[in-house]
Amino acid sequence: MSTLDIHPDRRHYRPSDPADPALLLDARTVAEALVERARREPAAVAYYLPDEPEADRRITVSDLLVRAHAAGAALIAAGVTPGARVCLCLDTSAPLLAGLFGAALAGAVPSVLEPPLTAGRRELWLDRVRHIAAVAQPAVLVCDDLLRADLEAALDGSGVTVISPPFGYGAVAQPVLGSRPDDPAFMQFTSGTTGAAKGIVLSHRAVFAAAAAIGGGGPFLDGDVMVSWLPLHHDMGMIGATLTPFLLSLPSVLVRPMAFGSKPDRWLRLIHEYRGTLSPAPNFAYRLVTAVARRTDLGELDLSSWRAAFNGAEVVDAATLHDFLDLTARYGFHPRHLRPCYGMAELGLAATFSPVGTSPRVELLSRSALTEGRAVPPESDDDAHPYVSCGVPVPGVKIRVADESGLDAGDARVGRILVSAESMMSGYLEGAGAANPVLELHDGWLDTGDLGFQLGGELFVTGRSKDLVILAGRNYQPQPFELAAETVAGIRPGGAAAVGVLDPATGTERLVLVVETKHHRDAGMCAATADEVTDVVSRRTGVRPGRVLVVPPRTLPKTSSGKLQRPRVAALVVAGTIG
């Protein structure tokens, strides 16, 4: 690669250029922010869409306003009124952005649903859409024309009107720019890691507070460019990579998730091409891109512009950080720019970022003591396990780690992670589209359902409480078992699931590993793989699996954002319908 590969808009950028903090727009709603930006800087680029047709690859703020007006007018013509809900079932594209901002101009409350990834999973996807429609009760659902007939049939009798782009050339006669701060602004549906998807309602106040927290914690600076392949139905993709940069007057480069899934190194090439400075992804993406990049010629790749590589959405793995930094050092990426973080959709997005200007903090702690809830140094090398800090709270967010009685657990003690912030959701939508979402707090604190501990003011996240594997009274997180299994030849990153299954003979759970491999049809290789997984997991974790099941690729159930659904895996193991 050379400077000729750099996008013309970014050839002047130099990573060492000093920059002021990016300022949050003085607006009360996303619609007001769009109108204000179009008045102030109409020619500024709002979004780059490299995979779209030529006319849609570079969308300015004034262009976005025109497109949003057309989409808003189409929504109103289909029956949308102020306060109504709109579901946008579109992949990352110009129509999706037009629909998102068009719903805002119409005063509606939008949410983004993922389209089906494959034809074979269409029935599962339709079930998810039916569930979400029953909870959200949207007035209108927008989808591609190829999906329209299936969705109309699936939602028949629900009262939902289904429409498709293009939206035409209309305009919203009376844009809804001013709303009360606590009115609903956006709905986000959880990925359903441990159950059915839940609708999260964010107010206008919460959306702007989330953007302020992310921008301040980054910090996001003038001249920054976001690069993201994350799906917009996920909070990291929508709030982190799409809305926050826009509200801070920064451009985003957005490509479809499949652009990463089919060619992971494309992510790094886009950062090079657009001189991207900000780019987030889950831990599995850093593992996958490292594995692919090691066997791919990346040419003269230059990642020196990338100063905030956020790693979150799942437990951050120390080995992944090490391997990624080992790969990218030759391309100008510095360890201090790798930023482990922690957050959730219920909080808008961000809760903690690792401190600015520091390399990721990794602590070697006793694996056995952690099963008893204590974060202490190991007594031997065999007992040592590296744990990664997710950093300190971003501005406006407070964090607590509580014990079973709800009191502060204290430093170096594992407990439930509680959060409090102005960006917090209004509540979950309950069945049948309850008008008043319910938010259950404990003395003003939201229980995240995650477990972790604090050391010296920094948060370490160990996993989900519902994913715990309990063996002989000791609590184990599944990730160390899965990461160990994935080191076995033929098992790809993300192709292992560790669950606890009750053994009636012993009265306690036993550890079961389900691993995906392309060699699943060869009985001899399956047996050899299972034996090797057993040996490697035993050696690396000190716990011997009770059973290893070898299954075909794409067997493990995952959410729409790629997270393992371990409770479903456990249920399939118990039922004997997997492996």
Salt bridges, closest charged atoms under 4 A:
ASP9 OD2 - HIS7 ND1 3.96
ASP9 OD2 - ARG58 NE 2.82
GLU32 OE1 - ARG28 NE 3.12
GLU36 OE2 - ARG39 NH2 2.65
GLU41 OE2 - ARG37 NE 2.75
GLU41 OE2 - ARG40 NH2 3.58
ASP51 OD1 - ARG266 NH2 2.94
GLU52 OE2 - ARG256 NH2 3.30
GLU54 OE1 - ARG57 NH1 2.92
ASP56 OD1 - ARG67 NH2 2.85
ASP63 OD2 - ARG67 NE 2.93
GLU114 OE2 - ARG128 NE 2.64
GLU123 OE2 - ARG130 NH2 3.68
ASP127 OD1 - ARG130 NH1 2.65
ASP150 OD2 - ARG122 NH1 2.68
GLU152 OE2 - ARG148 NE 3.32
ASP182 OD1 - ARG205 NE 3.00
ASP183 OD1 - ARG180 NH2 3.11
ASP224 OD2 - ARG307 NH2 2.45
ASP235 OD1 - HIS234 ND1 3.03
ASP265 OD2 - ARG269 NE 2.80
ASP302 OD2 - ARG275 NH2 2.99
ASP323 OD1 - ARG294 NH2 3.80
ASP323 OD1 - HIS322 ND1 3.30
ASP326 OD2 - ARG294 NH2 3.95
GLU363 OE2 - ARG361 NE 2.91
GLU372 OE1 - ARG374 NH2 3.03
GLU372 OE2 - ARG474 NH2 2.97
ASP408 OD1 - ARG400 NE 2.70
GLU422 OE2 - ARG205 NH1 3.77
ASP447 OD2 - ARG416 NE 2.77
ASP450 OD1 - ARG464 NH1 3.03
GLU458 OE2 - ARG361 NH1 3.66
ASP467 OD2 - ARG566 NH1 2.98
GLU482 OE2 - ARG566 NE 2.77
GLU486 OE1 - ARG287 NH2 2.82
GLU516 OE1 - ARG492 NH2 3.14
